[in-house]
Each structure stands twice: as C-alpha cells, then as structure tokens.
Amino acid sequence: MTKSTQNFLNETDRSRIVDAVQTAEKTTSGEIVPLVAAESHDYPAAEFNGALALGMALAIPCTRLLGHGDMWSFLLIFCIMYALSFIIVRLTPGLKRLFVPSSVQKASVARAAMTAFHTYGLHRTRDMTGILIYVSIFERRIHVLADKGINDKVPPRTWDEIVEIIAEGIRNKTQGEAMARAVARCGELLQEHFPVQEDDVDELPNLIVEDSPA
C-alpha cells in the first residue's frame, strides 16, 4: 500500500467499510464494491509543465540575485531549477494537481472507474446488479457506476447523493465513516427494487484498494 492509501483509510476504516458492505448485501441482491485508488492516472504532462513553470519562476530571481545577466548563466540556473522543480512537483500531489485541468481529472476518473468496473467483474454479476463506488484520492473525486439491471430501475441522479456523502466526509477528514454510510445508503436504495434472494451469494470483493492506475 502506498502512503496515500494508508493515510486515506486506516485499518479501522477498512473494517468499517467491509462490515457495511456485508450488512447492506444482506438486504439486497445488489453487489456493492467500494474501490479506493491512489490516482486514476499518473499525469506525466503535469510534472513537466509544473517543473517548467516553477523552474522558470525560480530561475529568473536567482539569476538576478547572483548578478549573472548573460543567457548561458540563465540557462544553467534554469536547468538546475527545472530538475529540482520536477522532483518537487512529482512528490507534492497538491502542487501537481494544479497543473491538471479539472476536465482532464474528471475524464480520467470516469475512464478509470469504467476500466475497474470491467476488470473486477462488476458487469458479470448474475442479475446485472453490480455497483461500483470509485474514489480517487489524487483527484479528490468520486464516481459511481451501476450495471444495466440497476440503471433500468434507478435514475442515474440517484447516485449524486452517494457522491455527496463521501465528498462531505473527505472534506471533514472522516472518509472511512462516510464511505460506510454511503454503502449503507446504497443498500437502502437498492433494497426496494432488488431484495435479497434465497440463493444469493457474495460474488464480488467487499473493498478494493489500488495503489496505482489500472
């Protein structure tokens, strides 16, 4: 596990979420899978663009401070500052995120969630009742995907409530508790249309943690 996933969910949080999934699935045939990803994409362009901007911003005053006004001195100082800035941007998620447009982050999370949906077999449940709650730490975004069996009966905007529950928890630094509450709410929403069956089995993992993009 990476530091980001460890910091985001401790062992108590993970146990709480798994318990919430197991409890919810006792009342519905829907399969609820919470997934926490460190990031949905590695965004290499953000590191280069961030290093370029930060390196330039540092190189100009440093060149003046050292009293070197010629082009070659500036280029040498810029190269040094660029290399340092590249490392800083790579190791500082909050800074790196500034160089990733919001639209790009949104598209990356949606694409990664769809990939995970198929990778982990949520599209292969018996009654097409798989639902993925995808949380990406780097982008600070939540994406909910449901299979056809659910989408045929539950309006897509239903999941906005689930997203908001988790988003509020992240803002309050209670993400583990919020994810457990979101899972419980999913169970309540699904119970009406998809009550648990006598021969129901647990087909999917109760929690997935990804340390790198799929």
C-alpha positions in Angstrom: 0.0 0.0 0.0 1.2 3.5 -0.8 1.3 6.2 1.8 -1.7 8.0 0.3 -4.0 4.9 0.5 -2.8 4.2 4.1 -3.4 7.8 5.1 -6.8 7.8 3.4 -8.1 4.6 5.0 -6.7 3.1 8.2 -7.4 -0.4 9.2 -10.4 0.6 11.3 -11.9 2.4 8.3 -11.4 -0.6 6.1 -13.0 -2.9 8.5 -15.9 -0.5 8.9 -16.5 -0.4 5.2 -16.3 -4.1 4.7 -18.8 -4.6 7.6 -21.1 -2.0 5.9 -21.0 -3.9 2.6 -21.7 -7.2 4.2 -24.6 -5.7 6.2 -26.1 -4.0 3.1 -25.8 -7.1 0.9 -27.9 -9.0 3.5 -30.9 -6.9 2.4 -30.3 -6.7 -1.4 -29.2 -8.8 -4.3 -27.1 -5.9 -5.5 -23.4 -6.2 -5.3 -21.7 -3.1 -3.8 -18.0 -2.7 -4.4 -16.2 0.3 -2.8 -12.8 1.0 -4.6 -10.2 3.5 -3.4 -7.5 4.4 -5.9 -4.4 6.4 -5.1 -4.8 8.1 -8.5 -6.7 7.5 -11.8 -3.8 8.5 -14.0 -0.1 9.4 -13.5 -0.4 12.7 -15.5 3.2 12.9 -16.7 2.5 16.2 -18.6 1.6 17.8 -15.3 5.1 17.1 -13.9 6.8 18.6 -17.0 4.5 21.6 -17.1 4.8 22.2 -13.4 8.6 21.9 -13.5 8.7 24.3 -16.4 6.6 27.0 -14.7 8.2 26.6 -11.3 11.7 26.3 -12.7 11.3 29.5 -14.7 9.8 31.3 -11.7 12.8 30.4 -9.6 15.5 30.8 -12.3 14.7 34.5 -13.0 15.2 35.9 -9.5 18.1 33.5 -8.8 19.9 34.8 -11.9 19.4 38.4 -10.8 20.4 37.6 -7.2 23.7 36.1 -8.4 24.4 39.0 -10.6 24.6 37.0 -13.8 22.9 38.6 -16.7 24.1 36.6 -19.7 21.9 34.0 -21.4 24.2 31.0 -20.7 24.2 31.6 -16.9 20.4 31.9 -17.0 20.1 28.6 -18.9 22.4 26.8 -16.5 20.4 28.1 -13.5 17.1 27.3 -15.2 18.2 23.7 -15.9 19.1 23.2 -12.2 15.9 24.8 -11.0 13.9 22.7 -13.6 15.4 19.5 -12.2 14.6 20.4 -8.6 11.1 21.6 -9.5 10.4 18.4 -11.4 11.2 16.4 -8.2 9.1 18.8 -6.1 6.1 18.6 -8.3 6.3 14.8 -8.5 6.4 14.5 -4.8 3.8 17.1 -3.9 0.3 15.9 -5.1 -1.3 19.2 -4.2 1.1 21.1 -6.4 1.0 18.6 -9.2 -2.8 18.7 -9.2 -2.7 22.5 -10.0 -1.3 21.6 -13.4 -4.0 19.1 -14.3 -7.1 20.8 -15.7 -10.4 19.9 -13.9 -11.9 18.5 -17.1 -8.9 16.2 -17.6 -9.2 14.9 -14.0 -12.9 14.3 -14.4 -12.4 12.3 -17.7 -9.5 10.3 -16.2 -11.6 9.3 -13.1 -14.6 8.3 -15.3 -12.3 6.2 -17.6 -10.5 4.6 -14.7 -13.8 3.7 -13.0 -15.2 2.1 -16.2 -12.0 0.1 -16.5 -12.2 -1.1 -12.9 -15.9 -1.9 -13.4 -14.9 -4.5 -16.1 -11.6 -5.5 -14.6 -13.2 -6.6 -11.3 -16.1 -8.3 -13.0 -19.0 -6.0 -11.9 -20.5 -6.4 -15.3 -20.7 -10.2 -14.8 -23.0 -10.5 -11.8 -25.9 -12.9 -12.1 -28.6 -10.3 -12.2 -26.6 -7.4 -13.6 -26.7 -5.6 -10.2 -23.1 -4.6 -9.6 -22.5 -1.1 -8.4 -19.0 0.5 -8.1 -18.3 3.3 -5.7 -15.0 4.6 -7.1 -12.9 7.1 -5.0 -9.7 8.5 -6.4 -7.5 10.2 -3.8 -5.3 12.3 -6.0 -8.1 13.9 -8.0 -10.4 14.1 -4.9 -13.2 12.8 -7.0 -15.9 10.1 -6.6 -17.6 8.3 -9.4 -20.5 5.8 -9.1 -21.2 3.2 -11.8 -24.1 0.8 -11.8 -24.8 -2.2 -14.1 -27.8 -2.4 -16.5 -30.0 -4.2 -14.1 -29.8 -1.3 -11.7 -29.8 1.5 -14.2 -33.1 0.2 -15.7 -34.9 0.9 -12.4 -32.9 3.5 -10.6 -32.4 7.0 -12.1 -28.7 7.9 -12.6 -29.0 11.1 -10.5 -29.8 8.8 -7.5 -26.0 8.4 -7.1 -25.4 12.1 -6.6 -26.5 11.6 -3.0 -23.8 8.9 -2.6 -21.1 11.1 -4.1 -22.1 14.0 -1.8 -22.0 11.8 1.4 -18.4 10.7 0.6 -17.3 14.2 -0.6 -18.5 15.7 2.7 -16.6 13.0 4.6 -13.4 13.7 2.7 -13.8 17.5 3.5 -14.3 16.7 7.1 -11.5 14.1 7.1 -13.9 11.3 8.1 -13.8 9.5 4.8 -13.9 6.0 6.2 -17.1 6.6 8.2 -18.6 8.5 5.2 -17.9 5.6 2.8 -19.5 3.2 5.2 -22.6 5.4 5.4 -22.6 5.7 1.6 -22.6 1.9 1.3 -25.4 1.6 3.8 -27.4 4.2 1.8 -26.8 2.2 -1.4 -28.2 -0.8 0.3 -31.4 1.1 1.3 -31.8 2.5 -2.3 -31.3 -1.0 -3.8 -33.5 -2.9 -1.4 -36.8 -1.8 -2.9 -36.0 -2.9 -6.4 -33.5 -5.7 -5.7 -34.4 -7.5 -2.5 -32.1 -10.3 -1.4 -32.7 -13.7 -2.9 -32.7 -17.0 -1.0 -29.8 -18.3 -3.1 -27.9 -15.0 -3.1 -24.1 -15.3 -2.9 -21.4 -12.7 -2.4 -19.9 -12.5 -5.9 -17.5 -9.6 -5.6 -14.9 -8.2 -3.2 -16.2 -6.0 -0.4 -13.4 -3.5 -0.7 -10.6 -2.9 -3.2 -7.6 -0.6 -2.8 -5.5 0.3 -5.8 -2.1 1.9 -5.3 -1.5 2.8 -8.9 -3.6 3.4 -12.1 -5.1 0.2 -13.7 
